Amino acid sequence: MAIKINAGNPDSWNEDTKESVLQYNTWFLEFAPETYQNARVICIDSVSDLFDKSDDLKSINPALLLKNPALMTTLRMLCAPPIARDRLAGLAGVSSSRVKNMEEGKLPVRKRDQEAFVGRELPSMLSVINRLLDRELMPWLDNGDNPEDTNLLVAKSVVADRLCGSTSDPIIRNAQETRQLKVIADYLDAKGYSYLEYSSVDAFNMPHGTYAYHKNVSMFKNARDASDGMVNTPIDVVIMPLDKYATRPMLVECKSAGDFANTNKRRKEEDTKVTQLRATYGDDIVLYLFLCGYFDSTYLGYEAANHMDWIWEHRVEDFEKAGI
């Protein structure tokens, strides 16, 4: 039976939450402004590129997107309201993956897909965007005049801010995960662990005293048995203890949150993962969470009841309680 680290200490949850919120807010105030400014510079360049290539938005047509598919990201921000990738896909009747591929600069390769893309999908997406264009922001599109410099500057600035808002949050999330991984690595390195670079080594066969990031762990696909096959699910950090008698690695998921609402929305994916793990490897296996930010007693109680435990980033030494 795994030793409980924090799941069994509800009396300390509220105080730990306060410390974790303070830690997240301190990091955010130091990191977010610079991140936003850097992202805004990139976004302004992207918006200017779209305006230049489309004759100040007067030539938004299939030829433009066939030559520059990645412009679709910025085009979505021209709408009122700005539309998310999935919303555009739904309104246009195309797959989300098609929009995603375009925004990554990819076009269909197979001839049949190309024909569908050029003949139906791309015109449908452009029709949605044209219908939702923020014409108050870009009045020259209706009056046929050449835009004044002031109008262009305002439009570019507004669209760049919209684009920046949609891209800065993922940048901040990725930076937070990178930081959390480094905190764990610094702790493990100081304890004599070493990073395992070979992805081919199975998580349960890793050498003692090693750790790996985003390691695939094989689990029952249906969370009951092997009748529907297995699925490889990545775990943020997998740690094989130094103890030579240890037979199982410690499985850790990094979690950070900038508000209390979003934490409860993400519980389902964690529940699914731990259910699959327990069905595959037995009821005594534990999924550990490495937490920083807004995780209140409601969230913690739910996770504790669902066979999860956690280590607070502000008290990383709690890994010792798990023999790490």
N, C-alpha and C positions, 0 to 999 in steps of 0.2 A: 504494500500500500504506500503510495506516494505521500511524503510529508507535506502538510498544508503550509503554505508560506504566508499569504495574506487573506485567502478566502475564509479561513477559520477565525479571523480576528475582526468581527464587525464593529467592535467598539472603537477601532482605530480608523475606520473608513472615512469618516467625515473630515478628520484632521488631515489624513493623507490626501484627500481630494483638494482641500484648501492649498496644501503645499504644491500639489501637481498643477493646479490652475495657475498659481503664482509663477511656477517654473515655465509653463507654456507662454504665459503673457509676457514674461521678461524676454524670452527668446523671440517671440513674435515682434515685439516693439523694436528689438535690435535688428532683426533680419528683414521683416516685411517691407519697410519703406525702401530700402536699397533694391530689393527684389522687384518691387513695383516699378521703380524708376528705370531699372535695366530693361524690364519687360516692355515698358512704355516706349522706349527708344526703338526697340525692335518692331513694335506694333505700328508706330508712326511710319517707319520705313515700309512696312507691308501695305499700309493704307495708301501711301504715296505711290507705291508701285502699281496698285490697282487703278488708281486715278490716271496715272500716266498711260497705262496699257489700254485703257478703255475710253480714252478721249474724255476724261472727266465724267465717266459713268454713262456717257451717251452711246457707247457701243458695247453693251453687255450682251454678248451673243454666244452661240455654241462654239464658234471659231476661237474666241478668246479663251474659253475653258478647255477646249481640246489642246490648245497650245500651253495653257497655264492652269492645270487642274487645281493646284494648291490654292489658287485665289478664292476658291469656294469658302474657305474659312472666313475671309474678310467679307465676302458677299453676304454671308448670313447676318453680319453686323450692320448691314445697310437697311435692314428691315425694321419696321415699327409694329410690334416690339422685335428686338433682336431674337432670332430663333436658334434653338439648340440643334445640334446635328440630328438627333433622333426625331425632333419635330419636323424638320425639313423632309426627312426621309418619309415620315408618315403622311405629310400633306402631298408629297409628290408621288407617293406610291412606289417608292424604290426601297431597296434594303439599306439599313444603316451602314453596313460594310461598304456599300458602293460610295456613299458620301465620305466615309472615313478614308477609303483608299484615295479618293480624289484629293482630299486635304493633305494626304501624304505624298501627293504628286504622282499617283499611280492611275493608269487607265486600263480598261479591260484588254486582255491579251488574246483570248480566243475570238475567232471571227464571229461566232454566234452572239457572244456577249457584246462585242463591238457594235454589231448591228442594232441590238436592243438598246444599247447605251446612246448611240447617236440618233436613232430613230424615235425613241420614246423617253428614255430616262432623263437625259440631259435637257431636252426641251421642257419636260415636266417640271424639273427643278428650277429652271430659269423662269418658267411661268409663275411659280409660287413666289419666287423672289421679286419678280416684277410687280406682282399684285400687292406685295407687302412693303415695297420700297417706302422709306421715310421721305416722302416728297416735300414735306414742310422743311426738312433739313436741307433738301437739295432742290430748291424751287426751279432751277434752270432746266430740269428734266421735263417740266410741263410747259413752260413758257417759250422754250426753244431758243432762248438767248444764251450767249456765252456767259458762264458764271463769273461774277466779280471776285476779285482776289479775297475780299473779306468773307464772302460766302464759302469759297473753297477752304479757307483756313478754318472756319468754324466747323464745316462738315468733316474735314479730315480730323480735327481734334476730337470731335464727338465720337466718330467711328473708332478712332484709335483708343479712346477711353473704354468704349464698349468691348473692343477686342482685348484690351489689356485686362479688363475685369474677368473675362472668360478664360484667360491663360495664366494669370498670376496665381490663382488658387491652386491649380495642379502643380505649379512650380514650387509653391510653398509646401505643399504636401510631400512632394518628392524630396525636398531639402530636409524636411523634418524626419523622414524615414532614413535618409542618409546619415543624419546626425545621430539618430537612435542606434543605428547599426554600428557607428563608430564608438558610441558609449559602451556598447556590449563588447566590441572587439578590444577596446582599451582595457576593460576589466579582465577579459579572458587572457589576453596577452600577458598581463601582469601576473596572472595565476599560473603561467607556464603552458597555456594552450597555444596551438598553432592553426593557422587558417588552411583548410583543405581545398586545394585548387581543382582537384579532379572531379568533375561532375559525374563521371561514370560510376563512382563508388556509391553503392546503395546506402541510404541514410542509416539503416540498422547495422551496416557492416563497416562504418567509419572507424578508423583507428582511434583508440582511446587518447584523449587529450587533444582532439581536433574539433573544429567547428566549420560550418559552411553557411553561405547565404542562399536563399531562394532555392532550397533543395527540394526536389520532387520526392514525395512520399506516396507509395502505392496504397490505395484504399479501395474497399468494396464500392462499386459504382452506385449500387442501390441502398447502401448503408445497412444491409442486412447480411448478405452472403455473396459468394462469388458467382452466382447464377447469371448475373448480367455483366460479368467481367470486372476488370479493375480499372481505376482511373488514377493518373498521376496528378497529385495536387501539390503545388509549391508551398513550402513552409519558410517563413522569413529567415529564421535562424535555427539550425540543427546543431546541437552540442553533444558530443560523446564524452562523458565524464572521464577524468584522469584515472579514476578507480578502475583497475583492471578487471574487477568482478562485475562491473556494470554491464548489463546486457541490452539496455535500451538507451537511445539518445534522449536528450531533453529537447522538446519541440516548442519553439517560441514564435509568437506573432507580434510584430511591432504595431502599436496602436497609438495614434495621437488624435486629439480633437480640440477644435477651437470654440466649441459651444456644447451645451448639454443635449440639444435636440438630435444632432446627427449621430451621436453614439448609439442611441437606442434604435436608430434606423439600420445600423450595420450588424445587429446581433444575429440576424438570421444566417448570414454567411458563416459566422463563427460556430453557431449551433450545428449547422450541416457538417462542417469540418470535424468537429469533435465527435459527432454521432458516427461518422464514417470511421474515424480513428478507433473508437471503442469497439465497433462491430468487427473491425479487422484485426486489432491487436489485443483486445481484451479490455475489461472494465476498469483495470487499474492504470490505464494510460491517461495522462493529463496533458491538456493543451494549455501552455502558459502564455499569458499576455504581458507584454512589456509596455506599460502605460505612461503617457505624458499628456496632461491636459484635463479636459472637462469630463471626468468619469465619476458620476455621483453614486449614492448608495443604491438607487434603483437599478442602475446598470450593473453594479458590482454584485448585488444580491442575485440578480438573474443569472449572471455568469457563474457564480459560485454554485447555484442550484443545478447548473448544467455541466458540472464536472470540470470546470475551468478554475485556474488559479492565476495569480499575477504577481509581477514584480514592478514596483514603481521606479521610474527612471531617476527620481530624486533620491532613491535609496537602492542603488544598483547592487550594493553588497548583500541584499536579500538572496541573491543567487546562491550564497553559501549555505542557506537553509535547505537547498535542494541538492547539496553536495557538489556544487560547481565552484 
